């Protein structure tokens, strides 16, 4: 019996020490009580390099923080739920994953389900690449739901240090202070619903003018660019977008954590706490539930290096 206990303790210890072990994250566990506010988190598949585009680990962190908010039942799924019934009754859908047409809900039957939920008043939260869509009817729908959409015609992206400033006194900004985000990845110069009374820019910052890769963006040198925003839809429902969170370490920034969790709560139609959502964090949290990613092949030696 003692031996069995030791083996169990050792296996738990090894699992806890493995940053890529995701078995402790409960997926597609539906709410046991219809009175709880259900929020569905869709985590995209493995992407980019280690500690970047950590969609699964990022959603797992968000799920942990949401669990600590009263009256919330977060449900997490990889890409798209195997059991679509967990989507029923959701007050908000979040997608954190690759874009450019790679979103798992673009497939027609899934798109129809998403339309049903959002047109029925559910909120939508898209982060980082998840708001990048091919131009067309689908992107027009996303723009209306979210308040903005990234299209390749005018949109720009890249990595650089940013000093982010808050705008106004929107509920999503409760407890959020200006913060620095060094070296993170950003999308900007999106198509926004700026003429809509329900649109509110939340976080802005300066970008390097050399990053303005589109003709439209080059007309706005020196302009603060919108990095996060909120949308109150006229027909009901809300949206929140944040183009950052490329680097996994960005979750160590308290203001970013509050911003995103506040945005989720608000998009779900809930009241954001006066001082913002509580999001306890320890550095060790960044080394849990990471995706396994291929190690880049070493670069071939140059002729000069071979000679040396």
ABEGO torsion letter per residue (X at the ends): XAAAAAAAAAAAAAAAABAABAAABBBGBBBABAABBBBBBBBBBBBEBBGBGBAAAAAAAAAAAAAABBGBBBBBBBGBBABAAAABGBABBBBBBBBGGABAAABAAAAAAAAAAAAAGBBBBBBEAAABBBBEAAAAAAAAAAGBBBBAAABBBEBBBBBBBBBEABAAABGBBBBBBBGBBBBBGBBBBAABAABBBABBBBBBAAABABAAAAAABGBBBBABBBBBBAAEEBBBBBABGABAAAAABAAAAAAAAAAAAAAAGBBBBAAEBBBBBBAAAAABGBBBBBBBBBBBBBAAAAAX
